[in-house]
Amino acid sequence: MRELQREGRSVSSIVQEFLQEFNLQKDDVNYTVIDKGSRGFLSLWGSRPAVVKFFAPEEKDILKQFIEGLLDKMDLTVTDIQITYHNFFYQVNLKGVSNPGFLIGKEGRMLNSVQHLLNRLIENGDDERNRVLLNVDNYREKREDMIRNKVRSVIKKVQTRGKSVTIDQMTAADRKIVYRHLEKEPDLKTMTIGKGELKKIVVYPVTEELSPAKNSKKQN
């Protein structure tokens, strides 16, 4: 549990601001009133702020409780929930999920949706440093290996044919993997086409001229 102390004009306002700051419900936190404060004479002299000490759960505990509750609602069981923290990232690895295919979903879409919920859960105002990376039985490593092999095949085709090759629709997470590997190929460029979450990636030689409409969406 974390102990955090806050001051303010009243106990109720301090509690409300604290819950909003850490995106918590009142049942998620315990607190002790250190000083109720005083408005002083005519609210001008001798005023004293209210002081409240909070006993809030660690973010790891919040993540674990949320995951356990969510899996229970999805009628899924898990052998182990491993949570580590490094460089502002929480690595959450679920081991032994009873139905991993369902939790992962097609092309990892369900997994990405749950990951998004976990990130929203620990949002802290303007502080966007903390991030959650959710994994199930090393799925993301296997997925990246598969995409890497696809990228290698595309690179070979583009370099052999000397013209563009289009990769089928992919999620934003998968596209990031593609771009990361293609950055190492200075003789190739990429652009994204399509609307919505799923988009295609066009890989083409730097010497190839594409249409103006497509060039407006070009990404190096």
Sequence and secondary structure as in RCSB ss.txt:
>XXXX:A:sequence
MRELQREGRSVSSIVQEFLQEFNLQKDDVNYTVIDKGSRGFLSLWGSRPAVVKFFAPEEKDILKQFIEGLLDKMD
LTVTDIQITYHNFFYQVNLKGVSNPGFLIGKEGRMLNSVQHLLNRLIENGDDERNRVLLNVDNYREKREDMIRNK
VRSVIKKVQTRGKSVTIDQMTAADRKIVYRHLEKEPDLKTMTIGKGELKKIVVYPVTEELSPAKNSKKQN
>XXXX:A:secstr
 EEEEEEES HHHHHHHHHHHTT  GGG EEEEEE  B  BTTTBS B EEEEEEE  HHHHHHHHHHHHHHHTT
   SEEEEEEETTEEEEEEES SSHHHHH GGGHHHHHHHHHHHHHT BTTB   EEEEEETTHHHHHHHHHHHH
HHHHHHHHHHHSS EEEEEE HHHHHHHHHHHTT TTEEEEEE SSS EEEEEEETT    HHHHTTEE 
